[in-house]
């Protein structure tokens, strides 16, 4: 009980410091919410309204039908109808157009003669993602028209019952409308919280040294683990408050479904925040300088959480040695947990591996932070 009282006293002291430091309070509470709102609207992997120009050198009824197909879809936006092929370079170089559809002369005649009628796609490949998506859309629209024309031709010769050897019927689970926000927002909350939690706790111990208040803390009858745990408690609760507000923003503002248990997601989030907050305290204990602590905290959380967590780049596509490094990135496991609980409704029974890794990470970092914390007076 005495140890518990000392931990609560340290936590109360840390909370008072947080309340007095308006910058830390803004950084820990309002910054995550602002970033979730900002990036939630800004980030999107849904490629729509691809700026397209059309050069129709055939001007037949079939070419006009094809142009109509491209014009009446939300994925492609026809911006210009060209008259000369020399206009293409200027439009692509200026970025006004991403894709150009060139319909060659004789396009309709070749089709009616029973020959292959080709259409050329010229795509700006400087953005490989948009280019590949644009190519897929164009091929899908052209394929749809080809199927309609084939069925119409068969009906003309009396074949009314057209059957295809293979008929693919797609059914998308968990995200039927394929909205990128449904998997961007849960991962975004994890990324932001991993950075912010380590960043604000990286100031705790170093701030005591720089302000000269470490001497009074040292003179108090407290042990090292009591100081570390006491300083962790306020920031874990602040982090949990941010997580819950982030989930509320996702649900009410971005219409993100939460199919699983909020309680399970909250408990695993607390475990995750314990590890990332302890990482900041460990850095602060090692450096004893606020500026250096912040710099190191940014380096060890920002890029690893963003790049090596699987949030943007699939981990299986990474080289083997890089894939091994991702096992020590806690955001990797928390992103998996948040997506599976929110979108699939999966419970702890299927997420035990992620929980074990997060527990090992949190326990390891807390232990190192306690050992790195040395209760001693600075050298004079």
TORSEVO-665992 format. One record per residue (C-alpha): residue number from 1; residue in one letter; x, y, z. Coordinates in Angstrom, 3 decimals. Layout:
<atoms>
   drenba   fikol          x          y          z
      NUM       A          X          Y          Z
...
</atoms>
This chain:
<atoms>
   drenba   fikol          x          y          z
        1       X      0.000      0.000      0.000
        2       X      2.843      2.390      0.766
        3       X      4.339      1.777     -2.664
        4       X      0.939      2.322     -4.280
        5       X      0.521      5.633     -2.425
        6       X      3.928      6.813     -3.600
        7       X      3.088      5.912     -7.197
        8       X     -0.193      7.852     -6.984
        9       X      1.671     10.823     -5.478
       10       X      4.147     10.828     -8.382
       11       X      1.257     10.522    -10.856
       12       X     -0.553     13.425     -9.195
       13       X      2.595     15.543     -9.355
       14       X      3.048     14.726    -13.061
       15       X     -0.581     15.571    -13.822
       16       X     -0.176     18.968    -12.136
       17       X      2.867     19.667    -14.326
       18       X      0.942     18.679    -17.454
       19       X     -1.934     20.996    -16.550
       20       X      0.451     23.888    -15.903
       21       X      2.309     23.334    -19.174
       22       X     -0.236     24.445    -21.776
       23       X      2.010     23.337    -24.650
       24       X      2.160     19.748    -23.410
       25       X     -1.587     19.753    -22.802
       26       X     -2.313     20.962    -26.321
       27       X      0.166     18.496    -27.803
       28       X     -1.233     15.543    -25.857
       29       X     -4.971     16.214    -26.219
       30       X     -5.801     18.551    -29.084
       31       X     -2.997     17.752    -31.546
       32       X     -4.056     14.089    -32.083
       33       X     -7.666     15.091    -32.729
       34       X     -6.630     17.814    -35.165
       35       X     -4.301     15.432    -37.009
       36       X     -6.970     12.721    -37.251
       37       X     -9.438     15.213    -38.716
       38       X     -6.870     16.717    -41.085
       39       X     -5.378     13.489    -42.419
       40       X     -8.701     11.674    -42.289
       41       X    -10.025     14.050    -44.936
       42       X     -6.728     14.416    -46.788
       43       X     -5.675     10.772    -47.107
       44       X     -7.542      8.675    -49.622
       45       X     -6.551      5.768    -51.819
       46       X     -9.775      5.955    -53.821
       47       X     -8.661      7.050    -57.284
       48       X    -11.629      8.743    -58.942
       49       X    -12.266     11.377    -61.589
       50       X     -9.083     10.593    -63.489
       51       X     -8.446     13.504    -65.839
       52       X     -8.680     12.111    -69.345
       53       X     -8.449     13.450    -72.886
       54       X     -9.837     11.681    -75.945
       55       X     -8.481     11.787    -79.481
       56       X    -11.073     10.323    -81.860
       57       X     -9.538      9.834    -85.282
       58       X    -12.352      7.523    -86.430
       59       X    -15.492      9.562    -85.692
       60       X    -17.747      6.574    -86.276
       61       X    -20.861      5.496    -84.389
       62       X    -18.812      2.840    -82.593
       63       X    -16.163      5.330    -81.475
       64       X    -18.880      7.652    -80.201
       65       X    -20.401      4.756    -78.252
       66       X    -17.013      4.037    -76.690
       67       X    -16.584      7.716    -75.752
       68       X    -20.024      7.686    -74.121
       69       X    -18.952      4.726    -72.013
       70       X    -15.903      6.610    -70.768
       71       X    -17.873      9.800    -70.170
       72       X    -20.568      8.314    -67.912
       73       X    -18.532      7.002    -65.008
       74       X    -17.340      8.608    -61.762
       75       X    -13.875      7.097    -62.168
       76       X    -12.931      8.904    -65.374
       77       X    -13.442     12.591    -66.079
       78       X    -13.154     13.565    -69.725
       79       X    -11.488     16.981    -69.716
       80       X    -10.742     17.525    -73.399
       81       X    -11.434     16.213    -76.894
       82       X     -8.251     16.544    -78.917
       83       X     -7.911     17.198    -82.619
       84       X     -4.224     16.411    -83.109
       85       X     -1.834     13.922    -81.547
       86       X      0.706     16.687    -80.992
       87       X     -1.472     18.126    -78.232
       88       X     -0.825     15.112    -76.018
       89       X      2.736     15.973    -74.910
       90       X      1.799     19.411    -73.627
       91       X     -1.200     18.148    -71.643
       92       X      0.707     15.284    -70.012
       93       X      3.760     17.423    -69.238
       94       X      1.651     20.133    -67.603
       95       X     -0.210     17.624    -65.445
       96       X     -3.603     18.703    -66.747
       97       X     -4.258     15.196    -68.053
       98       X     -3.360     11.789    -66.605
       99       X     -4.598      9.563    -69.416
      100       X     -5.255      9.936    -73.139
      101       X     -7.489      7.577    -75.101
      102       X     -6.584      7.442    -78.787
      103       X     -9.161      5.876    -81.128
      104       X     -7.410      5.224    -84.474
      105       X     -9.023      5.777    -87.839
      106       X    -10.681      2.657    -89.201
      107       X    -11.668      1.558    -85.706
      108       X    -15.339      1.008    -86.623
      109       X    -14.566     -0.594    -89.983
      110       X    -12.209     -3.138    -88.436
      111       X    -14.838     -4.112    -85.878
      112       X    -17.605     -4.559    -88.459
      113       X    -15.198     -6.573    -90.620
      114       X    -14.774     -9.018    -87.742
      115       X    -11.224     -7.942    -86.982
      116       X     -9.654     -6.771    -83.720
      117       X    -10.303     -3.066    -83.112
      118       X     -7.518     -1.606    -81.000
      119       X     -7.621      1.473    -78.790
      120       X     -4.441      3.147    -77.516
      121       X     -4.011      4.303    -73.915
      122       X     -1.312      6.862    -73.144
      123       X     -0.857      7.240    -69.377
      124       X      1.322      9.462    -67.210
      125       X      3.412      6.926    -65.299
      126       X      5.077      9.413    -62.940
      127       X      2.404      8.435    -60.401
      128       X      2.468      4.662    -60.675
      129       X     -0.551      4.128    -58.411
      130       X     -2.853      6.414    -60.384
      131       X     -1.464      5.053    -63.652
      132       X     -2.160      1.418    -62.799
      133       X     -5.646      2.234    -61.502
      134       X     -6.439      4.327    -64.591
      135       X     -5.298      1.494    -66.833
      136       X     -7.527     -0.947    -64.954
      137       X    -10.552      1.338    -65.236
      138       X    -10.008      1.867    -68.972
      139       X     -9.614     -1.849    -69.648
      140       X    -12.700     -2.617    -67.584
      141       X    -14.847     -0.107    -69.485
      142       X    -13.548     -1.303    -72.864
      143       X    -14.106     -4.915    -71.801
      144       X    -17.678     -4.126    -70.781
      145       X    -18.360     -2.590    -74.192
      146       X    -16.770     -5.592    -75.938
      147       X    -19.060     -7.945    -74.016
      148       X    -22.153     -5.912    -74.904
      149       X    -21.200     -5.826    -78.583
      150       X    -20.514     -9.582    -78.594
      151       X    -23.906    -10.311    -77.037
      152       X    -25.613     -8.011    -79.537
      153       X    -23.906     -9.778    -82.435
      154       X    -24.993    -13.177    -81.158
      155       X    -28.573    -11.999    -80.795
      156       X    -28.563    -10.826    -84.426
      157       X    -27.829    -14.368    -85.584
      158       X    -30.586    -15.791    -83.407
      159       X    -28.647    -16.817    -80.267
      160       X    -30.770    -15.224    -77.561
      161       X    -29.563    -17.395    -74.685
      162       X    -25.903    -16.409    -74.315
      163       X    -23.953    -18.321    -71.694
      164       X    -20.340    -17.792    -70.677
      165       X    -18.088    -20.704    -69.683
      166       X    -16.882    -18.854    -66.578
      167       X    -18.990    -16.278    -64.749
      168       X    -17.295    -14.478    -61.858
      169       X    -19.597    -13.094    -59.179
      170       X    -17.738    -10.991    -56.652
      171       X    -18.758    -10.445    -53.058
      172       X    -16.637     -8.150    -50.882
      173       X    -16.716     -8.812    -47.141
      174       X    -16.020     -6.358    -44.296
      175       X    -15.760     -3.335    -46.617
      176       X    -18.378     -3.837    -49.350
      177       X    -18.023     -0.371    -50.859
      178       X    -14.208     -0.604    -50.831
      179       X    -13.882      2.736    -49.047
      180       X    -10.238      3.463    -48.300
      181       X    -11.235      5.480    -45.216
      182       X    -12.457      2.321    -43.517
      183       X     -8.889      1.048    -43.188
      184       X     -7.050      4.388    -43.284
      185       X     -8.690      5.907    -40.185
      186       X     -8.100      2.988    -37.737
      187       X     -4.462      2.810    -38.808
      188       X     -4.113      6.587    -38.702
      189       X     -5.244      6.684    -35.065
      190       X     -2.560      4.114    -34.192
      191       X      0.204      5.973    -36.065
      192       X     -0.627      9.338    -34.484
      193       X     -0.916      7.921    -30.969
      194       X      2.360      6.005    -31.227
      195       X      4.192      9.209    -32.164
      196       X      2.422     11.566    -29.744
      197       X      2.595      9.233    -26.728
      198       X      6.353      8.722    -27.104
      199       X      6.890     12.403    -27.866
      200       X      5.170     13.846    -24.781
      201       X      6.671     11.288    -22.375
      202       X     10.161     11.905    -23.775
      203       X     10.079     15.214    -21.869
      204       X      9.260     13.816    -18.419
      205       X     12.644     12.866    -16.936
      206       X     14.746     15.327    -18.960
      207       X     12.424     18.156    -17.876
      208       X     13.117     17.286    -14.223
      209       X     16.871     17.513    -14.843
      210       X     16.693     20.799    -16.748
      211       X     14.375     22.476    -14.251
      212       X     16.447     21.341    -11.278
      213       X     13.484     19.562     -9.674
      214       X     15.174     16.188     -9.884
      215       X     16.976     16.869     -6.611
      216       X     13.704     17.147     -4.692
      217       X     12.466     13.995     -6.394
      218       X     15.638     12.171     -5.462
      219       X     15.373     13.282     -1.847
      220       X     11.853     11.829     -1.621
      221       X     11.549      8.249     -0.267
      222       X     10.625      6.692     -3.638
      223       X     12.083      3.876     -5.685
      224       X     12.973      3.938     -9.343
      225       X     10.050      1.802    -10.538
      226       X      7.633      3.961     -8.528
      227       X      8.840      7.088    -10.324
      228       X      8.572      5.485    -13.765
      229       X      5.125      3.971    -13.196
      230       X      3.865      7.147    -11.528
      231       X      4.958      9.244    -14.486
      232       X      3.393      6.768    -16.924
      233       X     -0.101      6.779    -15.433
      234       X     -1.250     10.318    -16.431
      235       X     -0.053      9.932    -20.004
      236       X     -1.669      6.527    -20.436
      237       X     -5.002      7.994    -19.350
      238       X     -4.518     10.978    -21.658
      239       X     -3.692      8.573    -24.479
      240       X     -6.799      6.506    -23.762
      241       X     -8.893      9.663    -23.822
      242       X     -7.423     10.496    -27.243
      243       X     -8.045      6.963    -28.530
      244       X    -11.703      7.061    -27.494
      245       X    -12.183     10.498    -29.034
      246       X    -10.441      9.271    -32.193
      247       X    -12.808      6.298    -32.400
      248       X    -15.767      8.635    -31.914
      249       X    -14.508     10.863    -34.724
      250       X    -14.079      7.832    -36.955
      251       X    -17.573      6.558    -36.203
      252       X    -19.581      9.793    -36.253
      253       X    -17.564     11.962    -38.671
      254       X    -16.018      9.474    -41.117
      255       X    -18.710      6.785    -40.801
      256       X    -16.201      4.042    -39.916
      257       X    -17.948      0.845    -38.785
      258       X    -16.912     -0.600    -35.428
      259       X    -18.163     -4.172    -35.493
      260       X    -16.081     -5.604    -32.666
      261       X    -15.843     -5.045    -28.940
      262       X    -14.954     -1.495    -27.860
      263       X    -13.850     -2.908    -24.497
      264       X    -11.322     -5.265    -26.074
      265       X    -10.026     -2.534    -28.360
      266       X     -9.669     -0.193    -25.360
      267       X     -7.759     -2.746    -23.287
      268       X     -5.342     -3.572    -26.111
      269       X     -4.898      0.151    -26.791
      270       X     -3.916      0.637    -23.158
      271       X     -1.298     -2.080    -23.541
      272       X      0.002     -0.423    -26.710
      273       X      0.143      3.024    -25.073
      274       X      2.004      1.569    -22.093
      275       X      4.750      0.384    -24.425
      276       X      5.020      3.550    -26.524
      277       X      4.831      5.875    -23.496
      278       X      7.503      3.830    -21.719
      279       X      9.659      4.174    -24.816
      280       X      9.511      7.967    -24.431
      281       X     10.413      7.771    -20.728
      282       X     13.296      5.411    -21.524
      283       X     14.651      7.924    -24.055
      284       X     14.195     10.761    -21.569
      285       X     16.069      8.833    -18.869
      286       X     18.969      8.152    -21.199
      287       X     19.414     11.666    -22.625
      288       X     18.400     14.034    -19.755
      289       X     18.061     16.812    -22.377
      290       X     14.602     17.780    -23.654
      291       X     15.585     18.788    -27.188
      292       X     17.608     15.620    -27.717
      293       X     14.835     13.488    -26.218
      294       X     12.264     14.902    -28.636
      295       X     14.555     14.392    -31.630
      296       X     15.293     10.769    -30.748
      297       X     11.609     10.067    -30.003
      298       X     10.643     11.364    -33.454
      299       X     13.309      9.283    -35.187
      300       X     12.421      6.002    -33.472
      301       X      8.631      6.382    -33.805
      302       X      7.691      8.429    -36.859
      303       X      9.263      6.650    -39.826
      304       X      9.180      3.109    -38.360
      305       X      5.493      3.462    -37.452
      306       X      4.620      4.917    -40.836
      307       X      6.729      2.748    -43.135
      308       X      7.497     -0.495    -41.262
      309       X      4.072     -1.118    -39.724
      310       X      2.341     -2.289    -42.899
      311       X      0.122      0.793    -42.837
      312       X      1.203      2.016    -46.277
      313       X      3.519     -0.657    -47.674
      314       X      2.633     -4.375    -47.376
      315       X      5.150     -6.164    -45.165
      316       X      5.235     -9.360    -47.338
      317       X      6.517     -7.245    -50.249
      318       X      9.496     -5.972    -48.234
      319       X     12.939     -7.611    -48.362
      320       X     13.384    -10.400    -45.802
      321       X     15.794     -8.484    -43.541
      322       X     13.472     -5.447    -43.470
      323       X     10.536     -7.708    -42.708
      324       X     12.420     -9.013    -39.662
      325       X     12.849     -5.458    -38.363
      326       X      9.081     -4.890    -38.505
      327       X      8.620     -7.410    -35.667
      328       X      9.929     -4.831    -33.170
      329       X      7.563     -2.077    -34.372
      330       X      4.545     -2.060    -32.010
      331       X      2.383     -0.143    -34.483
      332       X      2.450     -3.219    -36.727
      333       X      0.487     -5.258    -34.191
      334       X     -1.840     -2.464    -33.078
      335       X     -2.844     -1.638    -36.664
      336       X     -3.738     -5.292    -37.207
      337       X     -5.782     -5.283    -34.003
      338       X     -7.650     -2.043    -34.778
      339       X     -8.544     -3.056    -38.328
      340       X     -9.683     -6.545    -37.375
      341       X    -11.784     -5.424    -34.423
      342       X    -13.306     -2.429    -36.228
      343       X    -13.971     -3.939    -39.661
      344       X    -14.211     -7.684    -39.052
      345       X    -15.488     -7.842    -35.494
      346       X    -12.725    -10.273    -34.518
      347       X    -12.118    -10.824    -30.808
      348       X     -9.138    -11.601    -28.599
      349       X     -9.370    -15.312    -29.380
      350       X     -7.971    -14.616    -32.870
      351       X     -5.681    -11.733    -31.901
      352       X     -3.708    -13.450    -29.142
      353       X     -0.442    -13.326    -31.131
      354       X     -0.622     -9.526    -31.448
      355       X     -1.501     -9.184    -27.752
      356       X      1.486    -11.342    -26.761
      357       X      3.896     -9.273    -28.876
      358       X      2.508     -6.008    -27.485
      359       X      2.817     -7.370    -23.941
      360       X      6.427     -8.409    -24.527
      361       X      7.244     -5.004    -26.006
      362       X      5.598     -3.097    -23.137
      363       X      7.251     -5.236    -20.452
      364       X     10.670     -4.983    -22.099
      365       X     10.560     -1.211    -22.545
      366       X      9.236     -0.577    -19.015
      367       X     12.017     -2.750    -17.575
      368       X     14.693     -0.948    -19.563
      369       X     13.239      2.455    -18.592
      370       X     13.376      1.538    -14.896
      371       X     16.956      0.355    -15.186
      372       X     18.011      3.424    -17.151
      373       X     16.534      5.704    -14.526
      374       X     19.349      6.438    -12.098
      375       X     18.421      8.120     -8.861
      376       X     21.502     10.261     -8.390
      377       X     22.462     13.903     -8.220
      378       X     23.938     15.405    -11.378
      379       X     27.685     15.917    -11.384
      380       X     28.649     19.377    -10.200
</atoms>
